[in-house]
Amino acid sequence: MGDALLGALALMLVFEGLLPLINPRGWRSVFERVLQMNDGQIRFIGLFSVGLGLLLLLIWR
């Protein structure tokens, strides 16, 4: 279980680092747009991300 969690964390960090590595200007643009969103919109994105992640875990298991 611990190895799988560590592997998942490592894979997440790899994916998180790809966009700023490949396209730093686009990455900055995304964050500028996020700064213009209100709290409700950001919370919805977070909720959607958590829900999608849980759904993918259920399908995978």
N, C-alpha and C positions, 0 to 999 in steps of 0.2 A: 504493500500500500504506500509506504513512504517513498519507494523508488518511483512509482507511477506519479505521485504528486510532484516530486522533484523534476521528473521528466516533463510533466505538463507545464510547470513553471518555466523551465528552460525553453520549451517550445514557444510559450507565450512571449518571452523576452525576445526571442529571435524574430517573431512576427511583428512585435511592437517596434523593433529596430529597423525593419526593412524600409519603411516609408521615409524616415529621415535620412537613411543612408542613400537611397536611390533618388529621392526627389525632395531635398530640403526646402525648396521654395514652396512646393505644394503642401508640405507638412505645415509650414508656417502659415500658409493661407487657410488651412483647415482650422488652426487654432485661433486665427483672427475671426473667423466666422463663429466659432464656439463662444468667444468672448462677447459677441453681439446677441447671443441667445439669452432668453430669460431662464430662471431656475426651473420652471415647469418643463420646458423643452429638454433641458439637460437631464432632468430626472427621468423623463420618458425614455430618452436614449439609454440611460443606465438600466432602467427596468426592462426594456426590450433586449438589451445585451445579456442581462442575467437570465431572462426567460429563454432566450435562444440557446445560451450555453447549457442550461439545465435540460432543455429538450434534446440537444445533441448528446448530452451524457446519457439520457434515458435510452435513446436510440442505439448508442454505441454499446451500452451494457445490455 
